[in-house]
Amino acid sequence: MIRNFVLSASLVLCSSAVWAGSYADASDAPDTAMPAHEVDIEAAKKIFQKSCRGCHGNKAQGAASYPKINDLEPEYMADKLERYRAGEKFGPNSILMIQQAKKLSDEDIANLSVYVATAFDK
């Protein structure tokens, strides 16, 4: 369910940007803003700043043994976070990630996955 939500949100964000960019006059462009209940970017930003950036860096660019995550697809991130939340271990930092992911709801995972994939310059 989360993967479908994240995929849909990603597709809407990307296609909306391309579609809106094709209008020469901004007054002709349709309103492409997603409803706040679908992807809560502000909530995701707070989670990222509190729980993720300490290891993954201010722009999710990675640091030391913590991987770069700003270049990952939202579906991939959501899958990994769900698996960590379930207690699955893979990789050297699994224990840290499991503890962080246990705190996340399905909505948090969906929001965070889209935020990290779209908020930072690559």
NORFEN-V472885 format. One record per residue. PHI is phi in whole degrees, -180 to 180 (* if undefined). NEAR is the number of other ideal C-beta (glycine too) atoms within 10 Angstrom. Layout:
PHI_NEAR, PHI_NEAR
This chain:
*_7, -64_19, -61_16, -63_11, -63_21, -64_25, -62_17, -62_13, -62_20, -64_18, -64_11, -64_15, -61_17, -68_11, -68_11, -65_16, -66_12, -66_10, -63_12, -66_15, -69_9, -81_9, -89_11, -71_7, -105_6, -59_7, -71_5, -85_9, -71_14, -74_9, -76_6, -107_13, -65_8, -80_14, -59_6, -59_10, -74_7, -82_14, -134_24, -97_19, -64_15, -64_10, -63_15, -64_23, -61_16, -63_15, -63_21, -59_21, -65_11, -80_11, -114_17, -111_20, -67_16, -59_12, -102_18, -88_19, 96_18, -59_12, -120_16, 58_25, -85_17, 89_15, -160_14, 50_7, -88_9, -100_18, -72_16, -68_14, -125_22, -75_18, -106_13, -91_16, -75_13, -55_27, -63_18, -64_14, -61_22, -61_25, -61_16, -63_19, -64_21, -63_17, -68_16, -63_24, -60_19, -78_10, 95_10, -70_13, -108_12, -157_10, 92_12, -70_9, -106_15, -57_15, -60_11, -64_13, -69_21, -61_16, -63_11, -72_19, -70_22, -59_11, -81_11, -93_18, -84_10, -58_14, -65_16, -60_20, -63_26, -62_28, -63_28, -64_27, -62_31, -69_27, -59_24, -63_23, -74_24, -121_17, -84_14, -119_16, -68_6, -86_9
